[in-house]
Amino acid sequence: MQRIKKDTSQFNNKINLVYIRFPNNERLPLNSCEAGNIIYIFTPGEVTVCPYLIFAANTPQSLYSPKEFIVGNIFKHEDIAERLDTYKLHKKFSLGENNTCKSCYMQSSCDKGCPAAIIASGSKIEEVDKEVCPIVSL
């Protein structure tokens, strides 16, 4: 994966490359969750702050219902813009609320990774994003 990133980085000036869920071999703090920066509207009109949260909540091992991440419905709720503005994933859930994150030397600079990946793994959203956390992979 790191080789792919290195080999494709030469195209950054021509196209916008986004390396999603690439290994964090550089021992840097994890990136932040983008929930709320993108919205997704499903065909029946349900609106979510992140489609990956819905997809993860639909996995058999998920501890969450997809409904927890649906903000409303564009066909049923006239206040959908307000609902989007007031839905704050990071206030609703405490990312990094676990012993590993709390005792980590990067605690203050780490953004705790992707909650959808944590949900898809069958863990509570407050747990460690184990696939990319450089601390647990040491």
N, C-alpha and C positions, 0 to 999 in steps of 0.2 A: 504494500500500500504506500509506503514511504517512497519507493522507487517511482510509482505511478505519479505521485504528487510532484516529485522532482522533475520527471520527464515532461509532464504537462504544464509545469509552471512557465515554460517559455512562451506559452500562448496567452498569458494573462493580459498582455497589451492589446490582443485582438478580440477575445471573448471573456465573459465573466465566468470564471471557474469557481465552483463552491465545493469544497471538500467536506462532505457530510460524513460524520462518524469515522474519520480516519484515525488511526492509532496516534496516541499522544506520546511518542517516544522522546520528546524533548523535555520532559519533566516540568512542563509549564502548567499553570493553573488551567482548569477547564473553562471552556467558553460558556456564555450565558444561554439561557433558553430564549428562543425567539417568540414564544407564545405571546400573542397580543400585537406583535409587529406584522403578522400576516393573518389574514382571515380566510376562511374557507366556507363556501356555501354548498351544501349537498343539494341534489336535485329536488328533494321534497321541501327545501327551504331552510333546513336547520343550519345555523351559523355557529362556527366554532372559532376559537382564537388560535387553534393549531390542529390541522388534520391528523398529525401524527399521534396526538393524544387520543383521538377517537380510534384510530387504527390499533393502537396499543391496548386501549381499554377493551377492544373486541377480541383480543387473544384469549384463548382458554385459561391461561394461568393468571390473567389480570385480576387484581383485587378491586378494581374500579369499574363502575358503569360508565359507558360512553356519555350518558346523560349528564354526568358531573362536569363535562367539558363543553356541553352545548349551551350557548349563550341565549339563544332564542330562535325564532323562525321568521324569516322575512315576509312570509305570507300571513302570519298570525299576529305579529307584534309590531305595532307602529313605532315603538320606542327602541328599535333594534340598535340604532347608533348609540343611544345612552347605555344600553345593556353592554355593548362592546367596550365603551369607555370605562364603565365601572367594574367590569370583570377583570380582576387582578389575580392571576394564577399564583404569583409569589406572595400574595397576602392570604390567599385561601389555603395554601399549602406551604409548609416550612421546609423548603429544599435544604438538604444538608443537615437535617436535624437527626444526626446519628453520632455515635462515639468516634468513628473514624474521622469524619469531617470536623467535628468539634475539637479534636486534639491535633489536627493537621497544622503544620507550620505555614501552609498557604491558605488557611481558613479565610482570612480577610480579603485576599485577592482572587480567590477561586469563585467561579460563578456556578459551580455544582453540576455542570453538564446538562444532559437532556432528560427531563422527566418522563418523556414518552419511552425512551429506551429502558428506563428503570421500571416503568409499569409493564412493558412488554416482557421483561425478565421475570415477572411474577412477584416483584418486590413492592414495598410501600414507596410512595413517591419521595419520601424523606430520606431514603437510603442512598448509598453511594452508586454513582454511575460507573460500575465496575469495569465495563468494557474499555473505557478510555481513561480512567483515573490513574495517573502515574504512581500514586502512593500505594494503592492496593495491588498494582501489577509488579511492584518491586520484588 
